[in-house]
Amino acid sequence: MHISHNQLTGALPRGVFHWLEANNNKFSGTLGDTNATTFGDYCFDLALDNNQLVGTLPLGWVKGFGSEWCGTVSLDYNQLSGTLSGIPFTNILSSNIALSLTHNAFSGSISESMLTLPLSHNKLSGTLPDCFSLQNDFSAVQLSHNSITGTIPNSWGQCTFGALDVSSNFLTGTFPASLYKRAIY
């Protein structure tokens, strides 16, 4: 179902979706207490960017994803909030799910498994975690425009990512020499 770029209002449509693009509308309310079976098949696309969604990211949305799942969930440019700690983002790491949560109001500290998610333009704080145990390669660390403090850990030179964006935070200290050796733009 493709219903993007309208002026649709009210709660999100409920049901089992294989494909729902509802970007750039005025849907409001919460994401609901759903789980992975809401998305129907094991492969799906859910695009809800630029609406007026509020509330937290339901644990069931992330908890049910396993290695057989693939698809995208894009929730950028909403008003989602709350802490992301305690959500098992390791499920995302073991699946082929692309989850994007930029331009919201998520707060709290950053766990190592969260490094694989686009989380720029939120209200995340605390220090950057080490990234010793991440098994999968990931394309980018996107944590710009948050309230992150401290230094960039030396362990980041051992991580496998293609791009690093931690701009517009409150980082201090020296830039790790291990990252100088990499072509990061």
C-alpha positions in Angstrom: 0.0 0.0 0.0 1.5 3.3 -1.0 -0.3 6.3 0.5 2.6 8.7 0.9 2.6 12.5 0.3 -1.0 13.2 1.3 -2.7 14.9 4.3 -4.0 11.7 5.9 -4.7 12.0 9.6 -5.6 9.8 12.5 -4.1 6.6 13.8 -1.9 4.4 11.7 -3.7 1.8 9.6 -3.7 -1.5 11.5 -3.4 -4.9 10.0 -0.9 -7.2 8.5 1.3 -5.4 5.9 3.8 -6.6 3.5 4.4 -3.1 2.2 3.2 0.2 3.6 4.6 3.5 2.5 2.8 6.2 4.5 5.5 8.9 4.5 4.7 12.6 4.6 1.3 12.5 6.1 -0.2 13.6 9.4 -0.7 10.2 11.0 -0.6 10.6 14.8 -0.7 8.4 17.9 1.6 5.7 19.0 3.1 2.7 17.1 1.0 0.4 19.3 1.9 -2.7 21.2 2.5 -4.9 18.2 5.1 -7.5 17.3 6.9 -8.7 14.3 3.9 -10.7 13.0 2.2 -7.4 12.3 4.4 -7.1 9.3 3.1 -10.3 7.7 5.6 -12.1 5.6 9.3 -12.3 6.6 10.2 -9.7 4.1 8.5 -6.3 4.3 8.9 -2.6 3.9 7.4 -0.1 6.4 8.0 3.6 5.8 6.4 6.0 8.2 8.8 9.0 7.9 7.6 12.5 8.5 4.4 12.0 10.3 3.3 13.0 13.9 3.9 9.7 15.6 4.6 9.8 19.4 5.5 7.4 22.2 8.2 4.8 22.5 9.5 2.2 20.2 7.6 -1.0 21.1 9.8 -3.8 22.4 7.8 -6.3 20.3 8.8 -4.5 17.1 12.4 -5.4 17.6 12.2 -8.5 19.8 10.5 -10.7 17.2 13.0 -10.2 14.3 15.2 -13.2 13.7 17.8 -14.2 11.1 15.1 -15.1 8.6 13.6 -11.6 8.4 14.5 -9.0 5.8 13.1 -5.5 5.1 13.2 -1.9 6.1 11.5 0.0 8.9 11.9 3.7 8.6 10.5 6.0 11.4 12.5 9.1 10.7 11.2 12.6 11.3 8.6 11.8 13.9 8.2 12.7 17.6 9.1 9.3 19.0 10.8 9.4 22.4 11.9 7.4 25.4 15.0 5.5 26.1 16.3 2.8 23.7 18.3 1.0 26.3 16.9 -2.4 27.1 15.7 -3.0 23.5 17.5 -6.1 22.0 19.0 -4.5 18.9 21.1 -7.6 18.6 18.1 -9.1 16.9 18.5 -6.5 14.2 22.1 -7.4 13.9 21.3 -11.0 13.2 18.6 -10.2 10.7 18.5 -8.4 7.4 16.4 -5.6 8.8 17.3 -1.9 8.2 15.9 0.2 11.0 16.2 4.0 10.8 15.3 6.2 13.8 16.7 9.6 12.9 15.2 13.0 13.7 13.1 11.9 16.8 13.5 12.6 20.5 15.0 9.3 21.7 17.1 9.8 24.9 19.4 7.9 27.1 22.8 6.3 26.7 24.1 4.4 23.6 24.7 0.6 23.8 27.2 -1.1 21.5 24.4 -2.8 19.5 22.8 0.7 18.8 25.9 1.7 16.8 24.6 0.0 13.8 21.4 2.1 13.6 21.0 5.6 12.1 20.3 7.6 15.2 21.3 11.2 14.3 19.2 14.1 15.5 17.9 12.6 18.7 18.6 13.4 22.3 21.0 10.6 23.1 23.6 11.3 25.8 26.4 9.7 27.7 29.6 8.4 26.3 30.4 6.3 23.2 30.6 2.6 23.9 33.5 0.3 22.9 32.7 -1.8 19.8 34.7 -5.0 20.5 32.0 -7.5 20.2 30.1 -6.4 17.1 30.1 -9.4 14.7 28.6 -8.0 11.6 30.0 -5.4 9.3 27.9 -2.2 9.1 28.0 0.7 6.8 28.0 3.7 9.0 27.9 5.1 12.5 25.4 7.9 12.4 25.2 9.7 15.7 25.4 13.3 14.7 23.4 16.0 16.5 22.9 14.4 19.9 24.4 15.2 23.3 27.2 12.7 23.4 30.2 13.5 25.6 33.6 12.0 26.3 36.1 10.7 23.8 35.9 8.4 20.7 37.1 5.0 22.1 40.4 3.6 20.7 38.5 0.3 20.0 36.7 2.0 17.1 39.7 1.5 15.0 39.0 -2.2 15.1 35.3 -1.9 14.1 34.2 -2.5 10.6 32.2 0.4 9.3 32.4 2.5 6.2 31.5 6.0 7.5 31.6 7.8 10.8 29.4 10.8 11.6 29.5 12.0 15.2 29.5 15.7 14.4 27.6 18.2 16.5 28.0 16.5 19.8 30.2 17.4 22.8 33.2 15.1 22.2 36.6 15.9 23.6 40.1 14.5 23.7 42.3 13.3 20.8 41.1 11.6 17.7 42.2 7.9 17.9 45.3 7.2 15.7 43.7 3.9 14.8 41.0 5.8 12.9 43.5 8.0 11.0 44.6 4.9 9.1 41.1 4.3 7.7 39.5 6.2 4.8 36.6 7.7 6.8 34.7 10.6 5.3 
